[in-house]
Amino acid sequence: MKEITVSTYLITCTPAHGHVVPLLGVARHLLSSGHDVLFMTSARYAERIAEAGATFIPLPDEADVDLDDANAAFPERVGLTGPAALRFDVSNLFVRPGAAQLAAVRHVLSSVRVEAIITEPLFVGVALLQRLPRAQRPPIVALGIFPLGVKSRDVAPFGLGVTPLAGPLGRLRNAVLTHVAEKMIFGSVQREADEMSRREVGRPLGEFILAWSGDADAVVQFTVPGFEYPRRDLPDSVRFVGPLPASSAQAALPDWWQELADAPFVVHVTQGTIANTDFEQLVLPSIAALAASDALVVVSTGGRPRDSLPAQLPANVRVAEYLPYDELLPAVDVMVTNGGYGGVQQALGAGVPLVVAGQTEDKVEVSARVGWSGAGINLKTNRPSPAQVASAVQRVISDGSYRDRARALAAEIAQAPGLAGLDAVLAGFDRAAAETGRR
């Protein structure tokens, strides 16, 4: 019988719903394999972590920033736009909690043997830890739960939503944009991060704060190469494993569910589970755009109550707070979304072409990749008009190239290892540790 190696892993996560949920999926997978999992994040998620079976480790108060309601935590953030908003968020939401995050991680490492630290790239405390020599820390695995931010001469800096441009002109453009981003837009934030790193670990952070994961011992990216910009200088540490599994049904299906099978075509509309406080951004324009069509329009409110939408909706609209993507997406012809990374990956895994309208946070990068990949249309706005949505949906339905490209990506995803790819990365570290021990 094959011997099963049980390891202890520390998962670290900034306190944001969109980060915690995918990492909880990773935790459940590791637990199902018999491993021990410690999960460090905000106390707001303690109950969910305990329900998953992991050991909850609270962030210290000074690092427990409510990223799901950042305006309440930082009233001075309200009204900021453009570079000022970007600098404020990176500095206050991610960099400044880094020292307290690092202290909490070090406290765990002082009392528990951890085979690896598994993190998402905005947990700056682990970015600081990785500056130490490998002999002084466990291996660090960065999880790609949003588009790959690893620096390259072949791509523009992360966060601009700029697609690749081939040849010397493209590389020159990328170099100029990288200089502007690192030295001008984020120059003060980078200096702040470098100084904090010197205080905490005795050396500067070195890499650009939004690209540090390229220095991690491994990057496990939850997509396939066909959805990511090609980089000739991509580190060997990057592994593309395909999307995290789609959610399974945890509640009763809505009473209209059987209508999916008889609809001429189905359009799914969603603003995700976080950026869904204002349905005027995308959901309501999409409902208006498709009201006179033959489509069955299936809307998910992402957990918001049904009365968040108008009481009277067009006859072809069906609404639910949550929908099981593993059952829904095979019936969907087009997905209209604000560009959440996980939802987009799951749609592509089902071969569903997309219309995307998201220009904030990482959504600007997701939307750019949808358009670049040919699997959908990037509307390049947070607030499309009904006419824009209607035109884009019609194009995706009538032009088979979008569906063909989405199905090609689905075939690529079907060949990806999924979470078994993460297992392989972790097993490699375990073998290396065992070999070091024998020596």
C-alpha positions in Angstrom: 0.0 0.0 0.0 1.3 3.4 -0.9 2.3 5.5 2.1 0.4 8.7 2.5 2.5 11.7 3.7 0.6 14.0 6.0 1.9 17.6 6.0 1.0 20.8 7.7 0.4 23.8 5.5 -0.2 27.5 6.5 -2.6 29.4 4.3 -2.4 33.2 4.5 -5.1 35.4 3.1 -5.9 39.1 3.1 -9.4 39.7 4.6 -11.5 39.9 1.5 -14.3 37.6 0.5 -13.1 37.3 -3.0 -9.7 36.0 -1.7 -10.9 33.9 1.2 -13.5 31.9 -0.8 -11.0 30.4 -3.4 -8.4 29.7 -0.7 -11.1 27.9 1.3 -11.5 25.6 -1.7 -7.8 24.9 -1.6 -8.0 24.3 2.2 -10.8 21.8 1.8 -8.9 20.0 -0.9 -5.8 19.6 1.3 -7.9 18.5 4.2 -9.6 15.9 2.1 -6.1 14.5 1.4 -5.5 14.1 5.1 -3.2 17.1 5.6 -3.4 19.6 8.4 -4.3 23.2 7.4 -3.8 26.4 9.3 -5.7 29.3 7.8 -4.7 32.9 8.7 -7.1 35.7 8.0 -9.7 38.0 9.6 -11.8 36.8 12.5 -14.8 37.6 10.3 -14.2 34.3 8.5 -13.4 32.2 11.6 -16.7 30.3 11.4 -16.4 29.4 7.8 -12.8 28.2 8.2 -13.8 26.1 11.2 -16.7 24.6 9.2 -14.2 23.6 6.4 -12.2 21.8 9.0 -9.1 24.0 9.1 -7.5 25.5 12.1 -8.3 29.3 12.2 -5.4 31.6 13.0 -6.5 35.3 13.5 -4.7 38.2 12.0 -3.6 40.8 14.6 -5.9 43.8 14.9 -3.6 46.1 13.0 -3.6 43.8 10.0 -7.4 43.0 10.1 -8.6 45.5 7.5 -12.1 45.0 6.2 -11.3 45.0 2.5 -15.0 44.2 1.7 -15.9 47.7 3.1 -12.8 49.7 2.6 -14.6 53.0 2.5 -15.9 52.5 6.0 -12.4 51.5 7.2 -10.9 54.5 5.4 -13.4 57.4 5.0 -10.6 59.4 3.3 -10.6 56.9 0.5 -14.1 58.0 -0.7 -13.9 60.1 -3.8 -10.3 59.1 -4.8 -9.9 58.2 -8.5 -7.1 57.3 -10.9 -3.5 57.0 -9.6 -4.3 58.6 -6.3 -6.9 55.8 -5.6 -4.5 53.1 -6.7 -1.7 54.4 -4.5 -4.0 54.7 -1.5 -5.3 51.2 -1.8 -2.0 49.5 -2.4 -0.4 51.4 0.5 -3.2 51.3 3.1 -5.0 48.0 2.3 -2.0 45.9 1.5 1.5 47.3 2.3 0.9 48.8 5.7 -0.6 45.6 7.3 2.5 43.7 6.1 4.6 44.0 9.2 1.8 42.8 11.5 1.1 40.0 9.0 4.7 38.9 9.1 4.8 39.0 12.9 1.7 36.7 13.0 3.3 34.3 10.5 6.6 34.2 12.5 4.6 33.4 15.6 3.1 30.4 14.0 6.4 29.2 12.6 8.0 29.5 16.0 5.6 26.8 17.4 4.5 24.7 14.4 6.5 22.8 11.8 5.0 24.0 8.5 5.9 22.2 5.2 4.9 25.2 3.1 3.2 28.5 3.2 0.4 28.9 0.7 -0.7 32.5 0.0 -2.4 34.9 -2.4 -0.1 37.6 -3.8 -1.6 40.5 -1.9 -0.6 39.1 1.5 2.5 41.3 1.9 3.7 39.7 5.2 4.7 36.6 3.2 6.3 38.8 0.5 8.6 40.1 3.3 9.3 36.6 4.5 10.4 35.4 1.1 13.2 37.9 1.2 14.9 35.6 3.8 17.2 32.9 2.6 15.4 29.6 1.9 17.1 27.9 4.8 15.4 30.3 7.2 11.8 29.8 6.1 9.4 27.2 4.6 8.8 27.1 0.9 6.3 29.8 -0.3 3.6 29.0 -2.9 1.7 31.9 -4.4 -1.8 31.1 -5.7 -2.9 32.8 -8.8 -6.5 33.7 -7.9 -6.4 36.7 -10.2 -4.5 37.2 -13.5 -0.7 36.5 -13.5 1.2 39.6 -12.3 4.7 38.2 -12.8 6.9 40.9 -14.4 8.1 40.5 -18.0 9.5 42.5 -20.8 6.8 41.1 -23.0 3.8 42.5 -21.0 2.8 45.8 -19.6 2.7 46.2 -15.8 -0.1 44.6 -14.0 -3.2 46.8 -13.3 -3.3 48.9 -16.5 -5.4 46.4 -18.6 -3.0 46.9 -21.5 -2.8 43.9 -23.9 0.5 42.7 -25.5 2.1 44.3 -28.5 4.6 42.2 -30.4 8.1 43.2 -31.5 10.6 45.8 -30.4 8.0 48.6 -30.3 5.9 46.5 -27.8 8.9 45.9 -25.6 9.8 49.6 -25.6 6.2 50.5 -24.7 6.2 47.9 -21.9 9.5 49.3 -20.5 8.1 52.9 -20.5 4.9 51.9 -18.8 6.8 49.8 -16.3 9.0 52.9 -15.4 5.9 55.1 -15.1 4.1 52.5 -12.9 7.0 51.7 -10.6 8.7 55.1 -10.3 5.9 57.5 -10.8 2.5 56.0 -10.0 3.7 53.7 -7.2 7.1 55.1 -6.5 6.2 56.3 -3.0 4.4 53.0 -2.2 7.4 51.0 -3.4 9.8 53.1 -1.2 7.4 52.5 1.7 7.5 48.7 1.1 11.2 48.6 0.7 11.8 50.5 4.0 9.4 48.2 5.8 11.2 45.2 4.4 14.6 46.6 5.6 13.2 47.0 9.1 11.6 43.6 9.3 14.0 41.3 7.4 17.1 43.4 6.8 16.9 43.9 3.1 14.6 45.8 0.6 11.7 44.1 -1.0 13.5 44.2 -4.2 10.8 43.3 -6.7 7.9 45.6 -7.5 5.3 45.2 -4.8 2.6 44.0 -7.3 5.0 41.5 -8.9 6.8 40.0 -5.9 5.1 36.6 -6.5 7.5 36.0 -9.3 10.2 35.5 -6.6 8.1 32.9 -4.7 9.3 29.3 -4.7 6.3 28.4 -6.8 3.4 30.2 -8.4 0.3 28.0 -9.0 -1.9 29.9 -11.5 -5.5 28.9 -11.7 -5.9 29.2 -15.4 -4.4 27.7 -18.6 -1.7 29.2 -20.8 -4.2 30.0 -23.5 -5.8 32.6 -21.2 -2.6 34.2 -20.2 -0.3 36.6 -22.0 2.8 34.8 -23.3 6.1 35.7 -21.6 9.4 34.4 -23.1 11.0 35.1 -19.7 8.4 33.4 -17.6 10.0 31.8 -14.5 10.1 28.0 -14.3 8.4 28.4 -10.9 5.1 29.2 -12.6 2.6 26.3 -13.0 -0.6 26.6 -14.9 -3.1 24.1 -13.4 -6.5 25.3 -14.7 -9.4 26.8 -12.8 -10.5 25.9 -9.3 -13.6 23.6 -9.4 -17.0 25.2 -9.9 -19.3 25.5 -6.9 -21.7 22.6 -6.3 -25.3 23.1 -5.4 -25.8 23.8 -1.6 -29.4 25.0 -1.7 -32.6 24.0 -3.5 -32.7 24.8 -7.1 -35.1 27.6 -8.0 -38.6 26.6 -9.2 -37.9 27.9 -12.7 -34.8 25.7 -13.2 -36.5 23.4 -15.7 -37.0 26.3 -18.1 -33.3 26.3 -18.9 -33.7 23.2 -21.1 -36.5 24.7 -23.3 -35.1 28.2 -23.8 -33.9 29.2 -27.3 -30.8 30.5 -25.7 -29.7 31.4 -22.2 -27.8 34.5 -21.0 -26.4 34.5 -17.5 -25.8 37.9 -15.9 -23.8 38.5 -12.8 -21.9 41.2 -10.8 -20.2 38.6 -8.6 -20.4 38.5 -4.8 -18.6 41.8 -3.9 -19.1 44.5 -6.5 -22.8 44.0 -6.5 -24.1 46.8 -4.3 -25.1 48.9 -7.4 -27.0 46.8 -9.9 -27.2 49.9 -12.2 -23.6 49.1 -13.2 -24.3 46.0 -15.2 -27.2 43.8 -14.1 -30.0 46.3 -14.8 -28.5 47.6 -18.1 -28.2 43.9 -19.2 -31.8 43.2 -18.2 -33.0 46.2 -20.2 -30.8 45.2 -23.2 -32.3 41.7 -23.4 -35.9 42.5 -22.4 -37.2 42.2 -25.9 -35.0 39.2 -27.0 -35.8 35.5 -27.1 -33.2 34.9 -24.4 -33.9 33.5 -21.0 -32.0 35.9 -18.8 -30.7 34.2 -15.7 -29.5 36.7 -13.0 -27.5 35.9 -9.9 -27.6 38.6 -7.2 -24.4 37.2 -5.6 -26.2 36.8 -2.2 -28.1 40.1 -2.3 -31.8 39.7 -1.5 -34.2 39.4 -4.4 -35.7 42.8 -3.5 -32.4 44.4 -4.4 -33.8 44.3 -7.9 -37.1 46.0 -9.1 -40.2 44.0 -8.2 -41.4 44.2 -11.8 -38.9 42.6 -14.3 -39.3 41.6 -17.9 -41.1 38.3 -18.5 -37.9 36.6 -19.7 -35.8 37.3 -16.5 -35.2 34.7 -13.8 -33.5 35.6 -10.5 -31.7 33.7 -7.8 -29.3 34.8 -5.0 -26.9 32.0 -5.8 -26.7 29.5 -8.6 -24.6 26.3 -8.8 -22.2 27.0 -11.7 -21.4 23.3 -12.2 -25.1 22.8 -13.2 -25.9 26.2 -14.7 -23.0 26.9 -17.0 -23.5 23.8 -19.3 -26.9 25.4 -20.2 -25.6 28.9 -20.8 -24.9 30.4 -24.2 -23.4 33.7 -23.2 -22.3 35.0 -19.8 -22.4 38.8 -19.1 -20.1 39.6 -16.1 -18.1 42.3 -14.5 -15.0 40.2 -14.8 -14.5 38.2 -11.5 -11.5 35.9 -12.2 -13.0 32.7 -10.8 -16.4 33.1 -12.5 -14.7 33.8 -15.9 -12.5 30.8 -15.5 -15.5 28.6 -14.7 -17.4 29.9 -17.7 -14.4 29.2 -20.0 -14.2 25.7 -18.5 -17.7 25.1 -19.7 -16.9 26.6 -23.1 -19.2 29.7 -22.5 -18.2 32.9 -24.4 -18.3 36.1 -22.4 -19.3 39.8 -22.5 -17.3 41.6 -19.8 -17.6 45.1 -18.2 -15.1 45.6 -15.4 -12.4 48.2 -15.0 -11.6 48.2 -11.3 -9.2 46.1 -9.2 -8.0 43.0 -11.0 -11.1 43.0 -13.2 -9.5 45.4 -15.7 -6.9 42.7 -16.3 -9.5 39.9 -16.5 -11.5 41.9 -19.0 -8.5 42.6 -21.1 -7.6 38.9 -21.3 -11.1 38.0 -22.3 -10.9 40.3 -25.3 -7.3 39.4 -26.1 -8.0 35.6 -26.0 -10.9 35.9 -28.4 -13.3 34.2 -26.0 -15.5 37.2 -25.6 -16.0 41.0 -25.9 -14.4 43.5 -23.5 -16.7 46.5 -23.2 -14.0 48.5 -21.4 -16.3 50.2 -19.0 -17.9 49.6 -15.6 -21.2 51.0 -16.7 -22.2 49.9 -20.2 -25.4 51.1 -21.7 -28.2 48.7 -22.6 -27.3 49.3 -26.3 -23.7 48.3 -25.7 -24.7 45.1 -23.9 -27.3 44.2 -26.5 -24.9 44.7 -29.4 -22.1 42.7 -27.7 -24.4 39.8 -26.8 -25.7 39.7 -30.4 -22.2 39.7 -31.8 -21.1 36.8 -29.5 -24.2 34.8 -30.5 -24.0 35.5 -34.3 -20.2 35.3 -34.6 -19.2 31.7 -34.0 -15.5 32.6 -33.4 -16.2 33.6 -29.8 -17.9 30.3 -29.0 -15.1 28.4 -30.9 -12.4 30.1 -28.9 -14.2 29.5 -25.6 -14.5 25.9 -26.5 -10.9 25.6 -27.4 -10.0 27.0 -24.0 -12.5 24.6 -22.4 -10.6 21.7 -24.1 -7.3 23.1 -22.8 -8.8 23.4 -19.3 -10.1 19.8 -19.5 -6.5 18.7 -19.9 -5.2 20.7 -17.0 -4.4 19.0 -13.7 -6.5 21.3 -11.5 -5.7 21.0 -7.8 -3.6 17.9 -8.5 -1.2 20.3 -10.0 -0.9 22.1 -6.6 -0.5 18.7 -4.9 2.5 18.0 -7.3 4.1 21.3 -6.4 3.7 20.6 -2.6 4.9 17.0 -3.0 8.1 18.3 -4.7 8.8 20.4 -1.7 8.1 17.5 0.7 10.5 15.3 -1.3 13.2 18.0 -1.2 12.8 18.4 2.5 13.0 14.6 3.0 16.2 14.4 0.9 17.7 17.3 2.9 16.9 15.5 6.1 18.6 12.3 4.9 21.7 14.2 4.0 
